[in-house]
Amino acid sequence: MDYPLNPLGREQAFDLAQKLRRKNLQIIYSSPLLRARQTAEIVARELNISVEVEYNLRECFYGKAEGEALENVRQEFPDVLNNWSNPKCWDIRFPGGESKQEALDRVLGVLHHLAQRKDNPFDVVGVAIHGGTMASLLNYFHYPFAKIPNCAAFCLMFDGEKFAVDGDLF
């Protein structure tokens, strides 16, 4: 679903900008969906950098669960919902939706493309994604987490071949 930020979300984005100020970001690549894009735009404005939208950074498509109240999803698809954050379950999907593996592959593809671009003048980039895709990335990197708060961030380092999480979720 593509909803804009509410007032609390905008406040959280301003707080995130302050947390990222010392990271020396040079650009932010963002999901095209409103929440991530508006968060990226607020942070970018505060840091005086630009935002570039990358279509494949969008949130996982949840099929029949898309836009449903959590309680309805819990009742209709308990096995999928209860295992979505399980780092051992990758082929899981809601009916008619994208699998966790498919969403991960899509987002990792963008990250690898950006990191390996020969014409990329940026050393430190931000990536604005969503909770589901962030959870998949954290699972992939074997990073333990209980819940991902709004505007959470983590650092990924790229050594020329692979990514690794650097530090804690903040």
DSSP file with accessible surface (Angstrom, degrees, kcal/mol):
  #  RESIDUE AA STRUCTURE BP1 BP2  ACC     N-H-->O    O-->H-N    N-H-->O    O-->H-N    TCO  KAPPA ALPHA  PHI   PSI    X-CA   Y-CA   Z-CA
    1    1 A M              0   0   84      0, 0.0     2,-0.7     0, 0.0    58,-0.1   0.000 360.0 360.0 360.0 148.4    0.0    0.0    0.0
    2    2 A D        +     0   0   78     32,-0.1     0, 0.0    31,-0.1     0, 0.0  -0.747 360.0 160.0-116.8  83.7    1.2    3.5   -0.8
    3    3 A Y        -     0   0  130     -2,-0.7    32,-0.5     1,-0.1     3,-0.1  -0.804  35.8-120.6-103.6 146.9    0.4    5.8    2.1
    4    4 A P        -     0   0   74      0, 0.0    31,-0.2     0, 0.0     2,-0.1  -0.302  41.3 -85.3 -76.1 165.9    2.1    9.2    2.8
    5    5 A L        -     0   0   19     29,-0.2    31,-0.0     4,-0.1    29,-0.0  -0.457  40.6-140.7 -66.1 143.7    3.8    9.9    6.1
    6    6 A N     >  -     0   0   92     -2,-0.1     4,-2.4    -3,-0.1     5,-0.2  -0.393  38.5 -86.6 -92.7 177.5    1.7   11.1    8.9
    7    7 A P  H  > S+     0   0   93      0, 0.0     4,-2.2     0, 0.0     5,-0.2   0.897 131.1  50.3 -55.7 -39.6    2.8   13.9   11.3
    8    8 A L  H  > S+     0   0   93      1,-0.2     4,-2.7     2,-0.2     5,-0.2   0.922 109.1  52.1 -64.7 -40.8    4.6   11.3   13.5
    9    9 A G  H  > S+     0   0    4      2,-0.2     4,-2.1     1,-0.2    -1,-0.2   0.898 108.9  49.8 -61.9 -39.7    6.3    9.8   10.5
   10   10 A R  H  X S+     0   0  107     -4,-2.4     4,-2.1     2,-0.2    -1,-0.2   0.922 110.7  49.9 -65.4 -40.3    7.6   13.2    9.4
   11   11 A E  H  X S+     0   0  116     -4,-2.2     4,-2.3    -5,-0.2    -2,-0.2   0.920 110.1  50.5 -63.0 -42.0    8.9   13.9   13.0
   12   12 A Q  H  X S+     0   0   47     -4,-2.7     4,-2.5     1,-0.2    -1,-0.2   0.880 108.0  53.7 -64.3 -35.7   10.6   10.5   12.9
   13   13 A A  H  X S+     0   0    0     -4,-2.1     4,-2.2     2,-0.2    -1,-0.2   0.907 107.8  49.4 -65.8 -41.3   12.2   11.4    9.6
   14   14 A F  H  X S+     0   0   81     -4,-2.1     4,-1.6     2,-0.2    -2,-0.2   0.913 111.3  50.1 -62.8 -41.0   13.6   14.6   11.0
   15   15 A D  H  X S+     0   0   84     -4,-2.3     4,-1.9     1,-0.2    -2,-0.2   0.903 108.6  52.7 -62.8 -40.8   15.0   12.7   14.0
   16   16 A L  H  X S+     0   0   17     -4,-2.5     4,-2.3     1,-0.2    -1,-0.2   0.914 103.6  57.1 -61.1 -41.1   16.6   10.2   11.6
   17   17 A A  H  X S+     0   0    0     -4,-2.2     4,-0.9     1,-0.2    -1,-0.2   0.901 106.1  50.0 -57.2 -40.5   18.3   13.1    9.7
   18   18 A Q  H  < S+     0   0   90     -4,-1.6     3,-0.5     1,-0.2     4,-0.4   0.904 110.2  49.8 -66.5 -39.0   19.9   14.1   13.0
   19   19 A K  H  < S+     0   0  105     -4,-1.9     3,-0.4     1,-0.2    -1,-0.2   0.852 114.4  45.5 -65.1 -33.8   21.2   10.6   13.6
   20   20 A L  H ><>S+     0   0   21     -4,-2.3     3,-2.1     1,-0.2     5,-0.5   0.572  84.8  94.9 -87.9  -8.1   22.6   10.4   10.1
   21   21 A R  G ><5S+     0   0  105     -4,-0.9     3,-0.8    -3,-0.5    -1,-0.2   0.865  87.4  46.0 -53.5 -40.0   24.2   13.8   10.1
   22   22 A R  G 3 5S+     0   0  210     -4,-0.4    -1,-0.3    -3,-0.4    -2,-0.1   0.481  94.9  77.5 -85.0  -0.1   27.6   12.3   11.2
   23   23 A K  G < 5S-     0   0   91     -3,-2.1    -1,-0.2    -4,-0.0    -2,-0.2   0.581  93.2-135.0 -84.6 -10.9   27.5    9.5    8.6
   24   24 A N  T < 5 -     0   0  121     -3,-0.8   100,-0.2    -4,-0.4    -3,-0.1   0.871  28.7-169.3  59.7  42.4   28.5   11.9    5.7
   25   25 A L      < -     0   0   24     -5,-0.5   100,-0.2     1,-0.1    -1,-0.1  -0.327  15.1-168.8 -60.1 145.0   25.9   10.5    3.3
   26   26 A Q        -     0   0   72     98,-2.8    24,-0.6     1,-0.4     2,-0.3   0.612  67.6  -5.1-109.4 -21.6   26.3   11.8   -0.2
   27   27 A I  E     -ab  50 125A   4     97,-0.6    99,-2.7    22,-0.2     2,-0.4  -0.960  60.6-133.7-163.9 158.1   23.0   10.6   -1.8
   28   28 A I  E     -ab  51 126A   6     22,-2.1    24,-2.7    -2,-0.3     2,-0.5  -0.993  10.0-156.9-123.0 128.5   19.9    8.6   -0.8
   29   29 A Y  E     -ab  52 127A   1     97,-3.0    99,-2.9    -2,-0.4     2,-0.4  -0.892  25.9-167.1 -98.4 132.8   18.5    6.0   -3.1
   30   30 A S  E     -ab  53 128A   0     22,-2.4    24,-3.0    -2,-0.5    27,-0.2  -0.923  27.3-110.3-129.0 149.4   14.8    5.5   -2.3
   31   31 A S        -     0   0    0     97,-2.4    24,-0.2    -2,-0.4     9,-0.1  -0.338  35.6-123.8 -57.6 151.1   11.9    3.2   -2.8
   32   32 A P  S    S+     0   0   26      0, 0.0    -1,-0.1     0, 0.0    23,-0.1   0.655  80.2 107.3 -77.0 -13.0    9.3    4.8   -5.0
   33   33 A L  S  > S-     0   0   37      1,-0.1     4,-2.7    22,-0.1     3,-0.3  -0.397  80.9-116.6 -71.4 144.7    6.6    4.3   -2.4
   34   34 A L  H  > S+     0   0   39      1,-0.2     4,-3.4     2,-0.2     5,-0.4   0.826 106.2  53.3 -52.4 -49.0    5.5    7.4   -0.5
   35   35 A R  H  > S+     0   0   73    -32,-0.5     4,-1.9     1,-0.2    -1,-0.2   0.946 117.0  37.7 -58.2 -48.1    6.6    6.6    3.0
   36   36 A A  H  > S+     0   0    5     -3,-0.3     4,-2.9     2,-0.2    -1,-0.2   0.925 118.8  49.3 -68.7 -44.0   10.2    5.8    2.1
   37   37 A R  H  X S+     0   0   73     -4,-2.7     4,-2.6     2,-0.2    -2,-0.2   0.928 112.5  46.6 -64.2 -43.7   10.4    8.5   -0.5
   38   38 A Q  H  X S+     0   0   48     -4,-3.4     4,-2.3    -5,-0.2    -1,-0.2   0.904 112.8  50.6 -66.7 -37.2    9.1   11.2    1.8
   39   39 A T  H  X S+     0   0   21     -4,-1.9     4,-2.5    -5,-0.4     5,-0.2   0.952 112.0  47.7 -61.5 -47.9   11.4   10.0    4.6
   40   40 A A  H  X S+     0   0    3     -4,-2.9     4,-3.1     1,-0.2    -2,-0.2   0.902 110.8  51.6 -60.1 -41.4   14.3   10.2    2.1
   41   41 A E  H  X S+     0   0   75     -4,-2.6     4,-2.4     2,-0.2    -1,-0.2   0.898 110.4  47.9 -66.0 -39.5   13.3   13.6    1.0
   42   42 A I  H  X S+     0   0   10     -4,-2.3     4,-2.2     2,-0.2    -2,-0.2   0.951 115.7  44.5 -64.5 -47.6   13.1   15.0    4.5
   43   43 A V  H  X S+     0   0    3     -4,-2.5     4,-2.1     1,-0.2    -2,-0.2   0.942 114.0  50.0 -62.3 -45.7   16.5   13.5    5.4
   44   44 A A  H  X>S+     0   0    4     -4,-3.1     5,-2.2    -5,-0.2     4,-0.9   0.905 109.5  50.8 -61.8 -41.3   18.1   14.7    2.1
   45   45 A R  H ><5S+     0   0  157     -4,-2.4     3,-0.6     1,-0.2    -1,-0.2   0.927 111.8  47.7 -62.4 -42.7   16.8   18.2    2.6
   46   46 A E  H 3<5S+     0   0   71     -4,-2.2    -1,-0.2     1,-0.2    -2,-0.2   0.829 119.0  40.0 -67.0 -32.0   18.2   18.3    6.1
   47   47 A L  H 3<5S-     0   0   30     -4,-2.1    -1,-0.2    -5,-0.2    -2,-0.2   0.401 108.3-123.0 -98.0  -0.9   21.6   17.0    4.9
   48   48 A N  T <<5S+     0   0  151     -4,-0.9     2,-0.3    -3,-0.6    -3,-0.2   0.915  70.8 119.2  58.6  47.5   21.6   19.0    1.7
   49   49 A I      < -     0   0   35     -5,-2.2    -1,-0.2    -6,-0.1     2,-0.2  -0.786  60.4-104.4-129.5 176.8   22.0   15.9   -0.6
   50   50 A S  E     -a   27   0A  68    -24,-0.6   -22,-2.1    -2,-0.3     2,-0.4  -0.600  18.0-136.1-106.2 166.5   19.8   14.5   -3.3
   51   51 A V  E     -a   28   0A  43     -2,-0.2     2,-0.4   -24,-0.2   -22,-0.2  -0.963  12.2-167.5-119.6 135.8   17.4   11.6   -3.6
   52   52 A E  E     -a   29   0A  78    -24,-2.7   -22,-2.4    -2,-0.4     2,-0.4  -0.994  19.9-133.2-123.5 126.9   17.3    9.2   -6.5
   53   53 A V  E     -a   30   0A  68     -2,-0.4     2,-0.5   -24,-0.2   -22,-0.2  -0.637  16.8-168.5 -83.0 132.3   14.3    6.8   -6.8
   54   54 A E    >   -     0   0   40    -24,-3.0     3,-2.0    -2,-0.4     4,-0.1  -0.971  12.5-152.6-120.7 111.3   15.0    3.1   -7.5
   55   55 A Y  G >  S+     0   0  149     -2,-0.5     3,-1.6     1,-0.3    -1,-0.1   0.850  91.3  59.5 -54.3 -39.6   11.9    1.2   -8.4
   56   56 A N  G 3  S+     0   0   68      1,-0.3    -1,-0.3    50,-0.1    54,-0.2   0.446  88.5  73.4 -78.9   5.8   13.3   -2.2   -7.2
   57   57 A L  G <  S+     0   0    0     -3,-2.0    73,-0.3   -27,-0.2   -26,-0.3   0.404  73.8 122.0 -91.3   3.8   13.7   -0.9   -3.6
   58   58 A R  S <  S-     0   0   55     -3,-1.6     3,-0.1    -4,-0.1    72,-0.1  -0.129  72.9 -86.3 -63.6 164.2   10.0   -1.0   -3.1
   59   59 A E        -     0   0   26      1,-0.1    -1,-0.1   -58,-0.1    72,-0.0  -0.217  54.3 -84.8 -65.3 157.5    8.4   -3.0   -0.3
   60   60 A C        -     0   0    1      1,-0.1     2,-0.7    -3,-0.1    -1,-0.1  -0.326  43.6-117.9 -58.3 142.7    7.6   -6.7   -0.8
   61   61 A F        -     0   0  101     38,-0.1    37,-3.0     1,-0.1    33,-0.2  -0.808  24.3-164.3 -88.6 120.3    4.2   -7.2   -2.5
   62   62 A Y    >   -     0   0   44     -2,-0.7     3,-2.1     1,-0.3    35,-0.3   0.285  15.6-155.9 -94.0  12.0    2.0   -9.1    0.1
   63   63 A G  G >  S+     0   0   11     33,-0.3     3,-1.9     1,-0.3    -1,-0.3  -0.250  75.3   6.6  56.3-127.7   -0.7  -10.2   -2.4
   64   64 A K  G 3  S+     0   0  143     31,-2.9    -1,-0.3     1,-0.3    32,-0.1   0.696 131.8  57.6 -64.1 -17.6   -4.0  -10.9   -0.6
   65   65 A A  G X  S+     0   0    9     -3,-2.1     3,-1.9    30,-0.3    -1,-0.3   0.626  78.2 119.5 -85.7 -12.6   -2.6   -9.6    2.7
   66   66 A E  T <  S-     0   0   48     -3,-1.9     3,-0.1     1,-0.3    -5,-0.0  -0.306  88.5  -2.1 -58.7 122.5   -1.8   -6.2    1.1
   67   67 A G  T 3  S+     0   0   47      1,-0.3    -1,-0.3    -2,-0.1     2,-0.2   0.408  99.7 133.4  79.3  -2.4   -3.7   -3.5    2.9
   68   68 A E    <   -     0   0   86     -3,-1.9    -1,-0.3     1,-0.1     2,-0.1  -0.502  66.0 -99.3 -79.7 150.2   -5.5   -5.9    5.3
   69   69 A A     >  -     0   0   58     -2,-0.2     4,-2.2     1,-0.1     3,-0.5  -0.391  33.2-118.2 -63.4 144.0   -5.7   -5.2    9.0
   70   70 A L  H  > S+     0   0   96      1,-0.3     4,-2.9     2,-0.2     5,-0.2   0.871 114.5  56.1 -55.1 -40.1   -3.1   -7.1   10.9
   71   71 A E  H  > S+     0   0   95      1,-0.2     4,-1.8     2,-0.2    -1,-0.3   0.906 107.5  48.7 -61.8 -39.4   -5.8   -9.0   12.8
   72   72 A N  H  > S+     0   0   65     -3,-0.5     4,-2.9     2,-0.2     5,-0.3   0.911 112.5  47.8 -65.1 -42.9   -7.3  -10.2    9.6
   73   73 A V  H  X S+     0   0    9     -4,-2.2     4,-2.8     1,-0.2     8,-0.2   0.915 109.1  54.5 -64.1 -41.1   -3.9  -11.3    8.3
   74   74 A R  H  < S+     0   0  107     -4,-2.9    -1,-0.2    -5,-0.2    -2,-0.2   0.887 114.9  40.2 -59.9 -38.9   -3.3  -13.1   11.6
   75   75 A Q  H  < S+     0   0  137     -4,-1.8    -2,-0.2    -5,-0.2    -1,-0.2   0.893 122.3  38.6 -78.2 -41.1   -6.6  -15.0   11.2
   76   76 A E  H  < S+     0   0  119     -4,-2.9    -2,-0.2     1,-0.2    -3,-0.2   0.834 131.8  20.3 -80.6 -36.1   -6.4  -15.8    7.4
   77   77 A F     X  +     0   0   27     -4,-2.8     4,-2.6    -5,-0.3     5,-0.3  -0.353  68.9 150.7-132.0  54.6   -2.7  -16.5    7.0
   78   78 A P  H  > S+     0   0   52      0, 0.0     4,-2.9     0, 0.0     5,-0.2   0.880  74.1  52.7 -60.8 -38.3   -1.2  -17.4   10.4
   79   79 A D  H  > S+     0   0  122      2,-0.2     4,-0.9     1,-0.2    -2,-0.1   0.909 113.6  43.0 -65.1 -40.4    1.5  -19.7    9.1
   80   80 A V  H >> S+     0   0   23     -3,-0.2     4,-0.9     2,-0.2     3,-0.7   0.961 117.2  45.6 -68.7 -49.8    2.8  -17.1    6.7
   81   81 A L  H >< S+     0   0   44     -4,-2.6     3,-0.9    -8,-0.2     4,-0.5   0.926 112.2  50.9 -60.9 -44.3    2.6  -14.2    9.2
   82   82 A N  H 3< S+     0   0  110     -4,-2.9    -1,-0.2    -5,-0.3    -2,-0.2   0.695 118.5  38.1 -68.8 -19.1    4.2  -16.2   12.1
   83   83 A N  H X< S+     0   0   56     -4,-0.9     3,-1.3    -3,-0.7     6,-0.2   0.396  85.5  98.0-110.9   0.9    7.1  -17.3    9.9
   84   84 A W  T << S+     0   0   19     -4,-0.9    -2,-0.1    -3,-0.9    -3,-0.1   0.889  91.3  40.6 -60.0 -39.0    7.7  -14.1    7.9
   85   85 A S  T 3  S+     0   0   69     -4,-0.5    -1,-0.3    -3,-0.1    -2,-0.1   0.430  86.3 117.5 -90.2   3.8   10.5  -12.9   10.2
   86   86 A N    X   -     0   0   54     -3,-1.3     3,-1.8     1,-0.2    -3,-0.1  -0.590  60.6-147.8 -72.4 118.5   12.0  -16.4   10.5
   87   87 A P  T 3  S+     0   0   64      0, 0.0    -1,-0.2     0, 0.0    55,-0.1   0.620  96.0  57.1 -66.4  -8.4   15.5  -16.2    9.0
   88   88 A K  T 3  S+     0   0  185      1,-0.1     2,-0.7    -5,-0.1    -2,-0.1   0.537  90.9  79.7 -95.6  -9.1   15.2  -19.9    7.8
   89   89 A C    <   +     0   0   35     -3,-1.8    -1,-0.1    -6,-0.2    -3,-0.0  -0.880  43.6 145.5-104.2 109.6   12.0  -19.2    5.8
   90   90 A W        +     0   0   50     -2,-0.7    11,-2.4    10,-0.1    12,-0.3   0.683  66.4  55.4-113.5 -29.6   12.7  -17.7    2.4
   91   91 A D  S    S+     0   0  131      9,-0.2     2,-0.1     8,-0.1    -2,-0.1   0.336  79.7 123.9 -90.0  11.3   10.2  -19.1    0.0
   92   92 A I        +     0   0   28     -9,-0.1     8,-2.0    -8,-0.1     2,-0.3  -0.414  32.7 161.5 -72.6 142.7    7.3  -18.0    2.1
   93   93 A R        -     0   0  101      6,-0.2     6,-0.2    -2,-0.1   -31,-0.1  -0.980  40.6-113.1-157.7 152.8    4.6  -15.8    0.5
   94   94 A F    >   -     0   0    8      4,-0.4     3,-2.8    -2,-0.3   -17,-0.0  -0.613  62.7 -76.4 -80.1 150.7    1.1  -14.6    1.0
   95   95 A P  T 3  S+     0   0   54      0, 0.0   -31,-2.9     0, 0.0   -30,-0.3  -0.212 120.3   6.6 -51.8 128.4   -1.3  -15.9   -1.6
   96   96 A G  T 3  S+     0   0   69      1,-0.3   -33,-0.3   -33,-0.2     2,-0.1   0.483 113.7 109.3  78.8   3.5   -0.8  -13.9   -4.9
   97   97 A G  S <  S-     0   0    8     -3,-2.8     2,-0.3   -35,-0.3    -1,-0.3  -0.408  75.1 -87.5-107.9-178.8    2.2  -12.1   -3.4
   98   98 A E        -     0   0   27    -37,-3.0    -4,-0.4    -2,-0.1    -1,-0.1  -0.622  44.5-117.0 -84.7 142.8    5.9  -11.9   -3.8
   99   99 A S     >  -     0   0    2     -2,-0.3     4,-2.3    -6,-0.2    -6,-0.2  -0.399  22.1-114.5 -76.7 160.7    8.1  -14.3   -1.7
  100  100 A K  H  > S+     0   0    1     -8,-2.0     4,-2.5     1,-0.2    -9,-0.2   0.903 119.5  52.4 -60.2 -37.9   10.5  -13.0    0.9
  101  101 A Q  H  > S+     0   0   53    -11,-2.4     4,-2.9    -9,-0.2    -1,-0.2   0.903 107.3  50.9 -65.2 -42.4   13.3  -14.4   -1.3
  102  102 A E  H  > S+     0   0   84    -12,-0.3     4,-2.1     2,-0.2    -1,-0.2   0.924 112.2  46.4 -62.5 -43.0   12.0  -12.6   -4.4
  103  103 A A  H  X S+     0   0    0     -4,-2.3     4,-2.4     2,-0.2     5,-0.2   0.924 113.5  49.4 -65.2 -42.6   11.9   -9.3   -2.6
  104  104 A L  H  X S+     0   0    2     -4,-2.5     4,-3.3    -5,-0.2     5,-0.3   0.939 110.2  50.1 -60.9 -47.1   15.3   -9.9   -1.1
  105  105 A D  H  X S+     0   0   87     -4,-2.9     4,-2.1     1,-0.2    -1,-0.2   0.900 110.7  50.7 -59.3 -40.0   16.8  -10.7   -4.5
  106  106 A R  H  X S+     0   0   27     -4,-2.1     4,-1.5    -5,-0.2    -1,-0.2   0.945 115.0  41.3 -63.6 -47.5   15.3   -7.6   -6.0
  107  107 A V  H  X S+     0   0    0     -4,-2.4     4,-2.4     1,-0.2    -2,-0.2   0.927 114.8  50.5 -70.1 -43.6   16.7   -5.3   -3.2
  108  108 A L  H  X S+     0   0   13     -4,-3.3     4,-3.0     1,-0.2     5,-0.3   0.881 105.8  58.3 -61.3 -35.2   20.1   -7.0   -3.1
  109  109 A G  H  X S+     0   0   41     -4,-2.1     4,-2.4    -5,-0.3    -1,-0.2   0.917 107.7  45.9 -59.5 -42.9   20.3   -6.6   -6.9
  110  110 A V  H  X S+     0   0    9     -4,-1.5     4,-2.9     2,-0.2     5,-0.2   0.941 112.6  50.1 -64.8 -46.1   19.9   -2.9   -6.6
  111  111 A L  H  X S+     0   0   14     -4,-2.4     4,-2.5     1,-0.2    -2,-0.2   0.922 113.0  45.6 -60.7 -44.7   22.5   -2.7   -3.8
  112  112 A H  H  X S+     0   0   54     -4,-3.0     4,-2.1     2,-0.2    -1,-0.2   0.917 112.5  51.4 -64.9 -42.0   25.0   -4.7   -5.7
  113  113 A H  H  X S+     0   0  107     -4,-2.4     4,-0.8    -5,-0.3    -2,-0.2   0.937 113.1  44.9 -59.3 -47.5   24.4   -2.7   -8.9
  114  114 A L  H >< S+     0   0    6     -4,-2.9     3,-0.5     1,-0.2    -2,-0.2   0.905 114.5  48.6 -64.2 -42.2   24.9    0.6   -7.0
  115  115 A A  H 3< S+     0   0   39     -4,-2.5    -1,-0.2    -5,-0.2    -2,-0.2   0.817 117.0  41.2 -69.3 -28.8   28.0   -0.7   -5.2
  116  116 A Q  H 3< S+     0   0  102     -4,-2.1    -1,-0.2    -5,-0.2     2,-0.2   0.437  80.0 125.9-103.3   2.0   29.7   -2.0   -8.3
  117  117 A R    X<  -     0   0   56     -4,-0.8     3,-1.1    -3,-0.5    -3,-0.0  -0.409  50.8-152.1 -63.4 126.9   28.8    0.8  -10.7
  118  118 A K  T 3  S+     0   0  205      1,-0.2    -1,-0.2    -2,-0.2    -3,-0.0   0.819  95.9  50.1 -69.1 -29.6   32.0    2.1  -12.3
  119  119 A D  T 3  S+     0   0  113      2,-0.0    -1,-0.2    -3,-0.0    -2,-0.1   0.292  80.0 121.1 -93.1  10.9   30.5    5.6  -12.8
  120  120 A N    <   -     0   0   34     -3,-1.1    -6,-0.0     1,-0.1     0, 0.0  -0.651  39.3-174.8 -79.4 113.2   29.3    5.8   -9.2
  121  121 A P        +     0   0   90      0, 0.0     2,-0.4     0, 0.0    -1,-0.1   0.449  54.2  97.2 -86.0   3.1   31.0    8.9   -7.6
  122  122 A F        +     0   0   58      1,-0.1     3,-0.1   -96,-0.0    -2,-0.1  -0.763  40.9 176.7-103.5 136.4   29.6    8.2   -4.1
  123  123 A D  S    S+     0   0  146     -2,-0.4     2,-0.5     1,-0.3    -1,-0.1   0.717  79.5  39.6 -98.3 -31.3   31.3    6.4   -1.3
  124  124 A V  S    S+     0   0   56   -100,-0.2   -98,-2.8     2,-0.0   -97,-0.6  -0.959  73.0 170.9-127.4 111.9   28.6    6.7    1.4
  125  125 A V  E     -b   27   0A  50     -2,-0.5     2,-0.3  -100,-0.2   -97,-0.2  -0.883  24.3-139.3-122.4 152.6   25.0    6.3    0.3
  126  126 A G  E     -b   28   0A  12    -99,-2.7   -97,-3.0    -2,-0.3     2,-0.4  -0.800  11.5-157.7-103.0 151.2   21.7    6.0    2.1
  127  127 A V  E     -b   29   0A  52     -2,-0.3     2,-0.7   -99,-0.2   -97,-0.2  -0.983   3.6-155.2-132.0 119.4   19.0    3.6    1.0
  128  128 A A  E     +b   30   0A  16    -99,-2.9   -97,-2.4    -2,-0.4     2,-0.2  -0.865  33.6 145.8 -99.6 108.6   15.4    4.2    2.0
  129  129 A I        -     0   0   30     -2,-0.7     2,-0.2   -99,-0.2   -71,-0.1  -0.524  41.7 -92.7-125.4-162.8   13.4    1.0    2.1
  130  130 A H     >  -     0   0   13    -73,-0.3     4,-2.8    -2,-0.2     5,-0.2  -0.671  34.5-100.3-119.4 167.4   10.5   -0.5    4.1
  131  131 A G  H  > S+     0   0   41     -2,-0.2     4,-2.7     1,-0.2     5,-0.2   0.869 117.7  49.6 -56.7 -42.7   10.2   -2.7    7.2
  132  132 A G  H  > S+     0   0    7      2,-0.2     4,-2.0     1,-0.2    -1,-0.2   0.930 115.3  41.9 -65.8 -43.9    9.5   -6.0    5.2
  133  133 A T  H  > S+     0   0    2      2,-0.2     4,-2.2     1,-0.2    -2,-0.2   0.877 114.6  52.2 -72.6 -32.7   12.5   -5.6    2.9
  134  134 A M  H  X S+     0   0   22     -4,-2.8     4,-2.8     2,-0.2    -2,-0.2   0.924 108.4  51.3 -67.2 -40.7   14.7   -4.4    5.8
  135  135 A A  H  X S+     0   0    7     -4,-2.7     4,-2.7    -5,-0.2    -2,-0.2   0.915 109.2  50.9 -61.0 -41.9   13.7   -7.5    7.8
  136  136 A S  H  X S+     0   0    1     -4,-2.0     4,-2.6     2,-0.2    -1,-0.2   0.919 110.8  48.5 -62.3 -42.7   14.6   -9.7    4.8
  137  137 A L  H  X S+     0   0    5     -4,-2.2     4,-2.2     2,-0.2    -2,-0.2   0.934 111.7  48.6 -62.5 -45.1   18.0   -8.0    4.6
  138  138 A L  H  <>S+     0   0    0     -4,-2.8     5,-3.1     1,-0.2    -2,-0.2   0.906 112.0  49.5 -63.6 -39.6   18.7   -8.4    8.3
  139  139 A N  H ><5S+     0   0    8     -4,-2.7     3,-1.8     3,-0.2    -1,-0.2   0.933 109.5  52.3 -59.9 -46.6   17.7  -12.1    8.1
  140  140 A Y  H 3<5S+     0   0  103     -4,-2.6    -2,-0.2     1,-0.3    -1,-0.2   0.880 111.5  45.6 -58.0 -39.6   20.0  -12.5    5.1
  141  141 A F  T 3<5S-     0   0   36     -4,-2.2    -1,-0.3    -5,-0.2    24,-0.2   0.298 113.6-118.8 -89.3  10.3   22.9  -11.0    7.0
  142  142 A H  T < 5 +     0   0  161     -3,-1.8    -3,-0.2     1,-0.2    -2,-0.1   0.845  58.6 157.1  56.8  37.0   22.1  -13.1   10.1
  143  143 A Y      < -     0   0   44     -5,-3.1    -1,-0.2    -6,-0.2     2,-0.2  -0.847  38.5-132.8 -95.0 118.5   21.5  -10.0   12.2
  144  144 A P        +     0   0  112      0, 0.0     2,-0.3     0, 0.0    -5,-0.0  -0.461  36.9 157.3 -74.2 138.9   19.2  -10.7   15.1
  145  145 A F        -     0   0   48     -2,-0.2     3,-0.1     1,-0.1    -2,-0.0  -0.982  34.5-159.4-155.0 152.2   16.3   -8.3   15.8
  146  146 A A  S    S-     0   0  106      1,-0.4     2,-0.3    -2,-0.3    -1,-0.1   0.817  81.3  -6.2 -97.5 -47.3   12.9   -8.4   17.5
  147  147 A K        -     0   0  173    -12,-0.0    -1,-0.4     2,-0.0     0, 0.0  -0.993  61.1-132.0-148.9 148.2   11.2   -5.6   15.8
  148  148 A I        -     0   0   30     -2,-0.3     3,-0.1    -3,-0.1   -17,-0.1  -0.903  27.0-147.4-105.1 111.7   12.2   -2.9   13.4
  149  149 A P    >   -     0   0   76      0, 0.0     3,-1.5     0, 0.0    -2,-0.0  -0.339  34.5 -82.0 -73.2 159.3   11.0    0.6   14.5
  150  150 A N  T 3  S+     0   0  120      1,-0.3   -20,-0.0    -2,-0.0     0, 0.0  -0.333 117.2  15.4 -56.4 141.1   10.0    3.2   12.0
  151  151 A C  T 3  S+     0   0   29      1,-0.2    -1,-0.3    -3,-0.1     2,-0.1   0.736  88.3 160.1  62.4  26.4   13.0    5.1   10.6
  152  152 A A    <   -     0   0   14     -3,-1.5     2,-0.3    17,-0.0    -1,-0.2  -0.411  17.9-168.1 -69.9 155.6   15.4    2.4   11.9
  153  153 A A        -     0   0   15     17,-3.2    17,-3.4    -2,-0.1     2,-0.3  -0.981  14.7-178.5-144.0 153.7   18.8    2.4   10.2
  154  154 A F        -     0   0   33     -2,-0.3     2,-0.5    15,-0.2    15,-0.1  -0.972  27.5-115.6-147.7 158.8   21.8    0.1    9.9
  155  155 A C  E     -C  166   0B  34     11,-0.5    11,-3.1    -2,-0.3     2,-0.4  -0.840  21.6-166.6-101.0 133.5   25.1    0.4    8.2
  156  156 A L  E     -C  165   0B  47     -2,-0.5     2,-0.4     9,-0.2     9,-0.2  -0.961   6.9-156.8-113.6 134.3   26.2   -2.0    5.4
  157  157 A M  E     -C  164   0B 107      7,-2.9     7,-1.8    -2,-0.4     2,-0.5  -0.903   2.3-153.9-109.2 141.5   29.8   -2.1    4.3
  158  158 A F  E     -C  163   0B  57     -2,-0.4     5,-0.2     5,-0.2    -2,-0.0  -0.968   7.2-169.8-117.2 123.3   30.8   -3.3    0.8
  159  159 A D        -     0   0   99      3,-2.2     4,-0.1    -2,-0.5    -1,-0.1   0.243  61.9 -86.9 -97.2  13.7   34.3   -4.7    0.5
  160  160 A G  S    S+     0   0   47      2,-0.2     3,-0.1     1,-0.0    -2,-0.0   0.155 124.2  37.4 101.8 -19.1   34.3   -4.9   -3.3
  161  161 A E  S    S+     0   0  157      1,-0.4     2,-0.3     0, 0.0   -45,-0.0   0.603 118.5  13.0-128.2 -43.2   32.7   -8.4   -3.3
  162  162 A K        -     0   0  127      2,-0.0    -3,-2.2   -50,-0.0    -1,-0.4  -0.940  63.5-118.3-141.0 163.4   30.2   -8.7   -0.6
  163  163 A F  E     -C  158   0B  28     -2,-0.3     2,-0.3    -5,-0.2    -5,-0.2  -0.689  24.6-177.2 -97.8 153.1   28.2   -6.7    2.0
  164  164 A A  E     -C  157   0B  54     -7,-1.8    -7,-2.9    -2,-0.3     2,-0.3  -0.986  32.0-109.5-146.6 144.2   28.3   -7.0    5.8
  165  165 A V  E     -C  156   0B  37     -2,-0.3     2,-0.6    -9,-0.2    -9,-0.2  -0.541  30.4-158.4 -72.1 135.3   26.4   -5.3    8.5
  166  166 A D  E     -C  155   0B  91    -11,-3.1   -11,-0.5    -2,-0.3     2,-0.1  -0.926  52.6 -26.2-120.3 104.1   28.6   -2.9   10.5
  167  167 A G  S    S-     0   0   46     -2,-0.6     2,-0.2   -13,-0.1     3,-0.0  -0.408  91.9 -36.7  93.2-167.7   27.4   -2.0   13.9
  168  168 A D        -     0   0  125     -2,-0.1   -13,-0.2     1,-0.1     2,-0.2  -0.529  59.4 -94.3 -96.3 160.7   24.0   -2.0   15.6
  169  169 A L              0   0   42     -2,-0.2   -15,-0.2   -15,-0.1    -1,-0.1  -0.483 360.0 360.0 -66.0 133.4   20.5   -1.1   14.3
  170  170 A F              0   0   65    -17,-3.4   -17,-3.2    -2,-0.2  -151,-0.0  -0.913 360.0 360.0-136.1 360.0   19.8    2.5   15.3
